Amino acid sequence: MTTWRQVKDARIMKVGKKCEICGKRLNREDIKGHHILGRKLTRKYRLYLVELCQLRCESCEREMHKIYPGGNPPKLREKLQKIINYYQKGA
């Protein structure tokens, strides 16, 4: 079974060791793997997918959660809604 750590590592391989919000270069241990679906739904549906992970620095992770519900700005919420719709159709 895939773990969230493996997803985060795969995302790092895909986009590099940087915050996807501000572009700051980070050490591996300083990268936060944001669950676009949220931890609860990620675990419930076992959707451990690279596309559902966004790499963030501590500062951006904290600020995004202050500003947006679930820490997801409108662009990510649109992506999230497409994913939810896909799974609700039973695909």
C-alpha positions in Angstrom: 0.0 0.0 0.0 1.2 3.5 -0.9 1.9 5.8 2.0 1.6 9.6 2.2 5.4 9.8 2.7 5.8 8.0 -0.7 3.4 10.4 -2.3 5.3 13.4 -0.9 8.6 11.9 -2.1 7.2 11.3 -5.6 6.0 14.9 -5.6 9.4 16.1 -4.6 10.9 14.1 -7.5 8.4 15.7 -9.9 8.6 19.4 -8.9 11.8 19.6 -6.8 12.5 20.6 -3.2 10.6 23.8 -3.2 7.4 25.4 -2.0 4.8 25.3 -4.8 3.3 28.6 -3.5 6.3 30.9 -3.0 9.0 29.0 -4.8 11.4 28.9 -1.8 14.0 26.2 -2.0 13.7 23.8 1.0 15.5 20.9 2.7 13.6 17.6 2.5 12.7 17.8 6.2 11.3 21.3 5.9 8.8 20.5 3.2 5.1 20.2 4.2 3.0 17.8 2.0 -0.4 19.5 1.9 -3.3 17.0 1.4 -5.5 18.7 -1.2 -8.4 16.4 -0.2 -7.6 16.7 3.5 -6.3 13.9 5.6 -9.7 12.5 6.4 -10.8 12.0 2.8 -7.4 11.0 1.6 -7.4 8.1 4.1 -11.1 7.3 3.7 -10.8 6.8 -0.1 -7.1 5.8 0.0 -6.3 8.4 -2.6 -2.6 8.6 -2.1 -1.9 10.3 -5.4 0.9 12.7 -6.4 -1.6 15.0 -7.9 -3.3 15.4 -4.6 -0.2 16.6 -2.8 1.1 20.1 -2.9 4.5 20.9 -1.4 4.7 24.0 0.9 7.0 25.7 3.3 5.8 26.1 6.9 5.0 29.7 6.4 2.9 29.2 3.2 1.1 26.2 4.8 0.2 28.2 7.8 -1.0 31.3 5.8 -3.0 29.3 3.3 -4.9 27.6 6.1 -5.6 31.1 7.7 -6.9 32.5 4.4 -8.7 29.6 2.7 -11.0 26.8 3.9 -9.0 23.6 4.1 -5.9 25.6 3.0 -7.0 25.3 -0.7 -7.2 28.5 -2.8 -9.9 28.6 -5.6 -7.7 27.0 -8.3 -7.0 24.0 -6.0 -10.7 23.8 -4.9 -11.7 23.5 -8.6 -9.3 20.6 -9.0 -10.6 19.1 -5.8 -14.2 19.4 -7.1 -13.3 17.6 -10.3 -11.8 14.8 -8.3 -14.8 14.5 -6.0 -17.2 14.5 -9.0 -15.1 11.7 -10.6 -15.3 9.5 -7.6 -19.0 10.2 -6.9 -19.8 8.9 -10.4 -18.4 5.6 -9.3 -15.4 5.6 -11.6 
